[in-house]
């Protein structure tokens, strides 16, 4: 559990790895996390998701009461199937406002609403298979770092057992008993060496890798660069613009949330629109997708 502590005098300045987030971004992450937590608490007493044991025992969908495992009691003859189809049509009409369509399980004719009805749980075997797929033995996930984080409420928490390169944007503050955004994080464990890479990435998500030189070589001919000198401020490098647009697309953030290392988000947005208008963006993404599949 994190403990509230103060930064030791002079310690933060001496440590090499420091992550900073603009206070406005930290407050935005905080508001989203608090809203999500409130929604989760509201639904805590009304959990519609079945356990696998309940699903395997034949319990129907808790949202609509319709069958999930196997055909309903009506049977599988033509007359029964016609009744099921009529019932499905009535169900779809009742959920037209959901505007999300319907789903049904293999070997089961009964339909369920994408918005209202949660999918059945995975079996233990399928959960293990999915876990192996997402986290193969060759992928070592290091959670050995200790961080001291400064929150929007100005309280300080110590977090142990975290990634050495990344801290979650929100933390439960023990002083406020509330979720707060992280404004500053300083790594304080014994492995925070002076020779470590000290580059600061403001909010850059750890699973995103910027374009390599090889990947850039595949697409740089697509982008038209200006050969003549320009007056005024130097233009943002087009490779940075492409990287910013790819980061925005893959992480799902808004343009305003673009990390500062990509430069002005307004510039990135404007030049990305230019790439789209000239069809260069379609060619860039298509080339990267085809090349990555061939690697």
C-alpha positions in Angstrom: 0.0 0.0 0.0 1.3 3.5 -0.8 2.3 5.6 2.2 2.1 9.4 2.3 5.5 10.9 2.6 7.3 14.2 1.8 10.2 14.4 -0.7 13.5 14.4 1.2 15.4 17.7 0.8 17.6 17.6 -2.3 16.7 14.0 -3.2 14.5 14.6 -6.1 17.1 16.8 -7.9 19.7 14.0 -7.6 17.7 11.2 -9.0 17.9 10.6 -12.8 14.5 9.4 -13.8 11.7 12.0 -13.5 8.4 12.0 -15.2 6.3 15.1 -15.4 2.7 15.6 -16.6 1.1 19.0 -17.2 -1.3 19.7 -14.3 -4.2 20.2 -16.7 -3.6 16.6 -18.1 -3.3 15.2 -14.6 -6.6 16.8 -13.6 -8.3 15.5 -16.7 -7.1 11.9 -16.0 -8.2 12.3 -12.4 -11.8 13.4 -13.5 -12.1 10.5 -15.9 -10.8 8.0 -13.3 -13.2 9.3 -10.7 -16.2 9.1 -13.1 -15.3 5.6 -14.0 -15.0 4.6 -10.4 -18.3 6.2 -9.5 -20.0 4.2 -12.4 -18.4 1.0 -11.1 -19.6 1.6 -7.6 -23.1 2.3 -8.8 -23.2 -1.0 -10.6 -21.4 -3.0 -7.9 -24.7 -4.2 -6.4 -26.2 -5.0 -9.8 -23.6 -7.1 -11.5 -25.0 -8.5 -14.8 -21.9 -10.5 -15.6 -22.3 -14.2 -15.0 -19.6 -16.3 -13.4 -18.4 -19.2 -15.6 -19.9 -21.7 -13.2 -23.3 -20.0 -13.4 -23.0 -19.9 -17.2 -22.0 -23.5 -17.5 -24.9 -24.5 -15.2 -27.3 -23.0 -17.8 -28.2 -19.7 -16.1 -29.8 -17.3 -18.6 -28.5 -13.8 -19.4 -29.0 -11.6 -16.3 -29.8 -8.6 -18.4 -32.6 -10.0 -20.6 -33.4 -13.4 -19.1 -32.9 -15.1 -22.4 -31.1 -18.4 -22.9 -27.3 -18.5 -23.4 -26.1 -22.1 -23.3 -28.0 -24.4 -25.6 -31.4 -23.9 -27.2 -34.3 -22.8 -25.1 -37.0 -25.2 -23.9 -39.1 -24.7 -27.1 -37.1 -27.3 -29.0 -35.4 -27.4 -32.4 -38.1 -28.5 -34.8 -39.2 -26.1 -37.5 -42.2 -24.7 -35.6 -40.1 -24.1 -32.5 -37.4 -22.4 -34.6 -40.0 -20.2 -36.2 -41.2 -19.1 -32.7 -37.6 -18.4 -31.7 -37.1 -16.2 -34.8 -40.3 -14.3 -34.1 -39.2 -13.8 -30.5 -35.8 -12.5 -31.8 -37.6 -10.0 -34.1 -39.6 -8.7 -31.2 -36.4 -8.5 -29.1 -34.7 -6.5 -31.8 -37.6 -4.1 -32.0 -37.5 -3.5 -28.3 -33.7 -2.7 -28.5 -33.8 -0.5 -31.6 -32.9 2.5 -29.6 -29.7 0.8 -28.4 -28.4 1.1 -32.0 -25.7 -1.6 -31.3 -27.1 -4.6 -33.1 -27.4 -8.1 -31.6 -25.2 -11.1 -31.0 -25.8 -14.8 -30.5 -23.6 -17.8 -29.5 -22.6 -20.6 -31.7 -25.3 -23.4 -31.8 -27.8 -21.0 -30.2 -30.5 -19.2 -32.1 -31.4 -16.8 -29.3 -30.2 -13.2 -29.9 -28.8 -10.7 -27.3 -28.2 -6.9 -27.4 -24.7 -5.7 -27.8 -25.3 -2.8 -25.5 -27.4 -4.4 -22.8 -26.3 -8.0 -22.6 -22.7 -8.8 -21.4 -20.9 -11.6 -23.2 -20.6 -15.0 -21.4 -17.4 -15.4 -19.4 -14.4 -17.4 -20.8 -13.8 -20.9 -19.5 -10.7 -21.3 -17.3 -8.9 -23.1 -20.2 -9.6 -20.2 -22.6 -8.5 -17.7 -20.0 -5.2 -19.5 -19.6 -4.8 -19.6 -23.4 -5.4 -15.9 -23.7 -3.0 -15.2 -20.8 -0.3 -17.2 -22.6 -1.0 -15.3 -25.8 -0.8 -11.8 -24.2 2.0 -12.6 -21.8 4.3 -15.3 -23.3 7.2 -16.6 -21.1 9.6 -14.8 -23.4 8.1 -11.4 -22.4 9.6 -10.3 -19.1 7.5 -7.7 -17.4 9.6 -5.8 -14.9 7.8 -4.4 -11.9 10.8 -3.8 -9.7 10.8 0.0 -9.5 9.8 2.3 -6.7 8.4 5.7 -7.4 7.5 8.7 -5.3 4.6 10.6 -6.9 3.3 14.1 -6.4 -0.5 14.4 -6.9 -2.8 17.2 -7.9 -3.9 17.5 -4.2 -0.2 18.2 -3.4 0.1 15.0 -1.3 2.9 12.5 -2.0 2.6 8.8 -2.3 5.3 6.0 -2.6 4.5 3.3 -5.1 6.4 0.0 -5.0 6.4 -2.8 -7.6 5.8 -0.6 -10.6 7.3 -0.5 -14.1 10.8 1.2 -14.2 9.7 3.5 -17.1 6.0 4.2 -16.5 3.6 5.4 -13.8 -0.2 5.2 -14.1 -1.7 8.7 -14.6 -3.9 8.4 -11.5 -3.3 7.1 -8.0 -5.5 6.5 -4.9 -4.4 9.2 -2.4 -4.4 7.8 1.1 -4.7 11.3 2.6 -7.8 12.3 0.6 -9.2 8.8 0.2 -9.8 9.7 -3.4 -8.3 9.1 -6.9 -5.9 11.9 -7.8 -3.9 12.7 -11.0 -0.1 12.3 -11.0 1.7 15.6 -11.7 5.3 14.4 -11.0 6.9 11.0 -10.4 10.5 10.4 -9.3 12.1 7.0 -9.3 13.8 6.3 -5.9 14.8 2.7 -5.8 18.5 1.5 -5.8 18.4 0.7 -9.6 17.8 4.4 -10.6 21.4 4.8 -11.7 23.1 8.0 -12.8 23.9 6.4 -16.2 20.3 5.6 -16.9 18.5 7.3 -19.8 17.1 10.5 -18.3 14.9 11.6 -21.2 11.5 12.8 -19.9 8.4 11.7 -21.8 5.3 13.6 -20.7 2.6 11.0 -20.7 4.0 8.8 -23.5 2.5 5.4 -23.0 5.1 2.6 -22.5 3.7 0.2 -25.1 4.2 2.7 -27.9 7.4 2.5 -30.0 8.3 5.4 -32.1 9.2 4.9 -35.8 12.5 3.2 -36.3 14.9 4.4 -39.0 14.0 1.3 -41.1 10.3 2.0 -40.8 10.9 5.7 -41.7 12.9 4.6 -44.8 9.8 2.8 -46.1 7.6 5.9 -46.0 9.7 9.0 -46.2 9.5 9.1 -50.0 5.7 9.4 -49.7 5.9 12.8 -47.9 6.7 15.8 -50.0 9.3 18.0 -48.2 10.0 21.6 -49.0 13.5 22.2 -50.5 13.4 25.9 -50.5 14.2 27.8 -47.3 11.3 29.1 -45.3 11.0 32.4 -43.3 9.9 32.5 -39.7 10.1 29.7 -37.1 11.5 26.3 -38.3 8.9 23.9 -39.3 8.3 20.8 -37.2 10.1 17.8 -38.7 7.6 15.7 -40.8 8.8 12.5 -39.2 7.7 13.9 -35.8 4.3 14.8 -37.3 3.9 11.2 -38.6 5.0 9.8 -35.3 2.5 12.1 -33.4 -0.4 11.0 -35.7 0.4 7.3 -35.3 0.7 7.8 -31.5 -2.7 9.6 -31.4 -4.3 6.9 -33.6 -2.9 3.9 -31.6 -3.5 5.2 -28.1 -7.0 6.8 -28.7 -6.1 10.1 -27.0 -7.4 13.5 -28.2 -5.1 15.9 -30.0 -5.0 18.1 -27.0 -3.6 15.2 -24.9 -0.6 14.8 -27.3 2.6 14.5 -25.2 4.8 17.6 -25.4 7.7 15.7 -27.1 5.7 15.8 -30.3 5.6 19.6 -30.3 2.5 21.7 -30.7 -0.7 19.6 -30.9 -2.3 22.3 -33.1 0.6 22.0 -35.6 0.4 18.2 -35.6 -3.4 18.3 -36.2 -3.1 20.8 -39.0 -0.4 18.9 -40.9 -2.1 15.6 -40.3 -5.2 17.0 -42.0 -3.0 18.1 -44.9 -1.6 14.5 -45.2 -5.1 13.1 -45.2 -6.3 15.6 -47.9 -3.4 14.7 -50.2 -4.0 10.9 -49.7 -0.5 10.6 -48.3 -1.8 9.4 -44.9 -3.6 6.5 -46.5 -0.4 5.5 -48.3 1.7 5.8 -45.2 -0.6 3.6 -43.1 -1.0 1.1 -45.9 2.7 0.8 -46.4 3.5 0.4 -42.7 0.7 -2.3 -42.3 2.0 -4.2 -45.3 5.6 -4.0 -44.3 4.9 -5.0 -40.7 3.0 -8.0 -41.8 5.9 -9.1 -44.0 8.5 -8.8 -41.2 
